[in-house]
Amino acid sequence: MSIDLDKNRNALLAAFNEVLNDKTKTDWALFGYEGGQSNILKVVGTGEDGIEEMAEDLNSSKIMYAVIKVTDPNTTRPKVVLVNWQGEGAPTLRKGTCARHLNDVNKFFRGVHVTVNARTEEEVETDVIMAAVLKASATTYNFNERSEMNDKTTPVQKPSGPAVTCGDGFQSYPSKMPKPKMKFDMGTNYKRTNPLAEINTKSRNQFWEEQEAEERRRKTEEQQKRDEELKKLEVERKQREINDAKHRDVLTKERNARILAERKAEEEAAKRLASQNDKKWQEDLQSQYQEEQERTKRAEMMRLERKKEAESLIGHRTHSTRAIFETGSTTSEQNTELNRPPPRKLKEFKPANITER
């Protein structure tokens, strides 16, 4: 996604212009993204104590931009440096997204002379930034020294007083100033440089065309190398996939064979165990059946023996039992008659209220 510079546009430009303004002491401004993961740029802070103060506000886990005003040692003119800060702790995906924002930021802050990419605190030290400014400087002309020399130069005064006409018609002006000493002019080989005359435009254009052709050739070769490497990697990847597939097939076959052997062994063991259990079960059933038959025979024999004993006892004692029963019945009747009380005599009833006539 593209960077959003419109939401805080006024604040961003105000902070940047404050750095550019020579009338203010502000020499740096720091910018960052709102919320850390959005694409809206905002002002983080400003300061007056230079690069070291700005470096203290950089966050190693964020993507930030800093604008610093420094003095070019060669020209003694102020230069504006844009620092593209990508902290080492920032997410890699976030770094890739914000890398496309640098061009828009550079266009937004018009007047930037040098752009410095930094990831660590060592890369934003004063020596490193000043070295980048010196490298980008196109001249060593010192404007301050030149202005001081112009200030020291005094204009030539015209002579004062009335003109005096000589015999040959030449007029001279008397002056109160002392007569200057004689000076000897020194010769020089200096010749004013004319860039247009000395620089061959055709050879210059030819040189840059050769450089551009060399650059295109280099890019083409690099692209071909990258394509060849990609093809080689693709071939290696496919071959590796084929080998991995074959290896997986071998492992799968070995695993299936091992599983089948284990299942077959388990089935044979189950069959042996089942046959052993079946044989034992048949023997147990047979023994249980035999024990049941023996118990039935013993019970039947005991029943027959008890029946015979009962029949023998009942057959010998049938008459004696009847006599005993009859004797008992007679004795109980006699005892009943003896124990019966005599009949009571009823008294004659005589009513008391009846008189004789």
C-alpha positions in Angstrom: 0.0 0.0 0.0 1.1 3.6 -0.7 2.0 6.0 2.1 -0.6 8.5 3.3 0.9 12.0 3.4 -2.4 13.9 3.2 -3.9 13.3 6.7 -1.1 15.1 8.5 0.1 17.2 5.6 0.1 20.6 7.3 2.0 19.3 10.4 4.6 17.5 8.2 5.3 20.5 6.1 5.4 22.8 9.1 8.0 20.7 10.8 10.1 20.4 7.6 9.9 24.1 6.9 11.0 24.9 10.4 14.1 22.8 9.8 14.8 24.7 6.5 14.2 28.1 8.1 17.5 29.8 9.0 15.8 32.0 11.5 14.9 29.1 13.8 17.2 27.0 15.9 15.4 23.8 14.9 17.8 21.6 13.0 16.1 18.2 12.9 12.6 16.7 12.6 11.6 13.0 13.1 8.7 11.3 11.4 7.0 7.9 11.9 3.9 5.9 11.2 0.7 6.1 13.2 0.1 2.9 15.2 3.2 1.2 14.0 1.5 -0.8 11.2 -0.5 1.9 9.4 0.8 3.9 6.4 -0.2 7.3 7.8 3.0 9.4 8.4 3.0 11.7 11.4 5.5 14.0 13.2 7.3 12.3 16.1 9.4 15.2 17.3 11.8 18.1 16.5 15.0 19.3 18.2 17.8 21.8 18.2 20.9 19.8 19.3 21.8 18.1 16.1 22.4 14.5 15.0 23.1 13.1 18.4 19.9 14.3 19.9 17.9 13.0 16.9 19.6 9.5 17.2 18.4 9.2 20.8 14.7 9.3 19.6 15.1 6.5 17.0 13.3 3.3 17.7 15.1 0.0 16.7 11.8 -1.8 16.2 10.1 0.8 13.8 10.5 2.4 10.4 11.1 6.1 10.7 12.3 9.1 8.7 14.5 12.0 9.9 15.3 15.4 8.3 18.6 17.0 9.5 20.1 20.3 8.6 23.9 20.2 8.6 26.7 22.5 7.4 28.7 21.3 4.4 32.4 21.5 5.4 33.4 22.2 1.8 31.0 25.0 0.9 30.0 26.1 4.5 26.4 26.1 3.1 23.5 24.3 4.9 22.6 20.9 3.5 19.4 18.9 4.3 19.9 15.2 4.9 17.0 12.6 4.8 17.7 9.6 7.0 15.7 6.4 6.1 15.7 4.6 9.4 14.8 0.8 9.3 15.4 -0.6 12.7 16.9 -4.0 13.1 13.9 -5.2 15.2 11.3 -4.1 12.7 9.4 -6.9 10.9 10.8 -8.0 7.6 7.4 -7.7 5.9 7.0 -4.2 7.2 10.5 -3.3 5.9 9.6 -4.5 2.4 6.3 -2.5 2.5 7.9 0.8 3.6 10.8 0.5 1.2 8.4 1.6 -1.5 7.5 4.7 0.5 11.0 6.3 0.4 10.6 7.8 -3.1 7.3 9.4 -2.1 8.8 10.8 1.1 11.7 12.2 -0.9 9.4 13.9 -3.3 7.2 15.3 -0.5 10.1 16.9 1.3 11.5 19.1 -1.5 14.9 20.4 -0.8 16.6 17.3 0.4 20.3 17.1 -0.7 21.4 13.7 0.6 19.6 10.5 1.5 21.2 8.1 4.1 19.9 4.6 4.8 20.5 3.4 8.3 19.6 0.4 10.4 21.9 0.7 13.5 22.9 3.5 15.7 26.5 3.4 14.3 25.1 4.4 10.9 23.5 7.6 12.2 26.6 8.9 13.9 27.8 12.4 13.0 31.0 11.2 11.2 29.0 8.9 8.9 26.4 11.5 8.0 29.0 14.2 7.4 31.0 11.7 5.2 27.9 11.2 3.1 27.4 14.9 2.8 31.1 15.4 1.7 30.7 12.6 -0.8 27.6 14.2 -2.4 29.2 17.7 -2.4 30.0 18.8 -6.0 32.4 21.6 -5.2 34.9 22.8 -2.6 34.1 26.4 -3.1 33.9 28.2 0.2 31.3 30.9 0.1 32.1 32.4 3.5 35.8 32.9 2.7 34.8 34.5 -0.7 32.4 36.8 1.0 35.1 37.8 3.6 37.5 38.6 0.8 35.0 40.8 -1.0 34.4 42.7 2.3 38.1 43.4 2.6 38.4 44.8 -0.9 38.3 48.6 -1.0 37.4 50.7 -4.0 40.0 52.9 -5.8 39.5 56.5 -4.9 39.5 59.1 -7.6 42.0 62.0 -7.3 40.6 65.2 -5.9 41.6 68.8 -6.7 41.7 71.0 -9.8 43.1 69.7 -13.0 46.5 71.0 -14.2 47.1 71.2 -18.0 50.6 70.4 -19.1 52.3 71.6 -22.3 51.4 68.5 -24.2 47.8 68.9 -23.3 47.8 66.2 -20.7 45.8 67.0 -17.6 47.0 65.9 -14.2 45.3 66.1 -10.8 47.4 66.9 -7.8 46.8 64.6 -4.9 47.6 64.8 -1.3 48.1 61.1 -1.1 51.7 59.8 -1.0 53.2 58.6 -4.2 52.8 54.8 -4.4 55.9 52.7 -4.6 56.9 51.0 -7.8 55.5 47.5 -8.2 56.6 44.9 -10.7 53.9 43.0 -12.4 54.2 39.2 -12.2 53.4 37.1 -15.2 50.9 34.3 -15.1 49.7 31.5 -17.3 46.1 31.7 -16.1 43.5 31.4 -18.8 39.9 31.6 -18.2 38.1 28.3 -18.6 35.3 28.1 -21.1 33.5 24.8 -20.4 31.5 24.9 -23.6 34.7 25.2 -25.6 36.8 22.7 -23.8 34.1 19.9 -23.3 33.4 17.9 -26.4 29.7 17.3 -26.3 29.9 14.5 -28.8 32.5 12.6 -26.9 30.6 13.2 -23.6 27.4 11.9 -25.1 29.3 9.0 -26.6 30.8 8.3 -23.2 27.4 8.3 -21.5 25.9 6.1 -24.2 28.7 3.6 -23.7 28.1 3.7 -20.0 24.3 3.2 -20.5 25.0 0.3 -22.9 27.4 -1.2 -20.4 24.8 -0.9 -17.7 22.1 -2.5 -19.9 24.5 -5.3 -20.8 25.4 -5.8 -17.1 21.7 -5.9 -16.1 21.0 -8.3 -19.0 23.8 -10.6 -17.8 22.6 -10.4 -14.2 19.0 -11.2 -15.3 20.3 -14.2 -17.4 22.3 -15.4 -14.4 19.3 -15.1 -12.2 17.1 -16.9 -14.7 19.7 -19.7 -15.0 19.9 -20.0 -11.2 16.1 -20.1 -10.9 16.0 -22.8 -13.6 18.7 -24.8 -11.9 16.9 -24.5 -8.6 13.6 -25.5 -10.2 15.3 -28.6 -11.7 16.9 -29.5 -8.4 13.6 -29.0 -6.6 11.8 -31.3 -9.1 14.5 -33.9 -8.8 14.4 -33.7 -5.1 10.6 -34.1 -5.1 11.0 -37.2 -7.4 13.6 -38.7 -5.1 11.5 -37.9 -2.0 8.5 -39.6 -3.7 10.5 -42.7 -4.5 11.8 -42.8 -1.0 8.3 -42.4 0.4 7.0 -45.2 -1.9 9.7 -47.5 -0.6 9.0 -46.6 3.0 5.2 -47.1 2.4 5.8 -50.5 0.8 8.0 -51.6 3.6 5.5 -50.4 6.2 2.6 -52.2 4.4 4.6 -55.4 4.2 5.5 -55.1 7.9 1.8 -54.5 8.7 0.7 -57.5 6.7 3.3 -59.7 8.3 2.2 -58.5 11.8 -1.5 -59.1 10.9 -0.7 -62.6 9.5 1.2 -63.5 12.7 -1.6 -62.1 14.8 -4.2 -64.2 12.9 -2.1 -67.4 13.2 -1.7 -66.8 16.9 -5.4 -66.2 17.3 -6.1 -69.4 15.4 -3.8 -71.4 17.6 -5.2 -69.8 20.7 -8.7 -70.5 19.5 -8.0 -74.1 18.7 -6.4 -74.6 22.1 -9.3 -72.9 23.8 -11.8 -74.9 21.7 -10.2 -78.2 22.7 -10.1 -77.2 26.3 -13.7 -76.1 26.1 -14.8 -79.4 24.6 -12.9 -81.3 27.4 -14.6 -79.1 30.0 -18.0 -79.7 28.4 -17.4 -83.5 28.4 -16.3 -83.5 32.0 -19.3 -81.4 33.0 -21.6 -83.8 31.1 -20.1 -86.9 32.8 -20.3 -85.3 36.2 -23.9 -84.4 35.6 -24.7 -88.0 34.5 -23.0 -89.4 37.6 -24.9 -87.0 39.9 -28.2 -88.0 38.2 -27.4 -91.7 38.7 -26.5 -91.3 42.3 -29.6 -89.3 42.9 -31.7 -92.0 41.2 -30.1 -94.7 43.2 -30.6 -92.9 46.5 -34.3 -92.3 45.6 -34.8 -95.9 44.9 -33.1 -96.9 48.2 -35.3 -94.5 50.2 -38.4 -95.8 48.4 -37.6 -99.4 49.2 -36.9 -98.6 52.9 -40.2 -96.7 53.1 -42.1 -99.6 51.5 -40.6 -102.1 53.8 -41.4 -100.0 56.9 -45.0 -99.4 55.8 -45.6 -103.1 54.9 -44.6 -104.6 58.3 -46.4 -102.1 60.5 -49.8 -101.7 58.8 -51.8 -103.8 61.3 -50.1 -102.6 64.4 -50.6 -99.1 63.4 -54.3 -99.6 62.9 -54.7 -101.3 66.3 -52.8 -98.5 68.0 -55.0 -96.0 66.3 -58.2 -97.9 67.4 -57.0 -98.3 71.0 -56.2 -94.6 71.2 -59.7 -93.7 69.9 -61.4 -95.9 72.6 -59.3 -94.6 75.4 -60.0 -91.0 74.4 -63.8 -91.7 74.4 -63.7 -93.3 77.8 -61.7 -90.5 79.3 -64.2 -88.1 77.8 -67.2 -89.8 79.5 -65.4 -90.0 82.9 -64.5 -86.4 82.9 -67.9 -85.2 81.8 -69.7 -83.4 84.8 -73.1 -84.8 86.0 -76.3 -83.1 84.7 -77.6 -80.3 86.8 -81.1 -80.4 88.4 -83.4 -77.6 87.6 -85.3 -76.0 90.5 -89.1 -75.5 90.4 -90.1 -72.0 89.7 -92.5 -70.4 92.0 -93.7 -66.9 91.3 -93.9 -64.8 94.5 -96.7 -62.4 93.5 -99.3 -65.0 92.7 -101.9 -65.6 95.7 -103.8 -68.7 96.1 -107.6 -68.6 95.4 
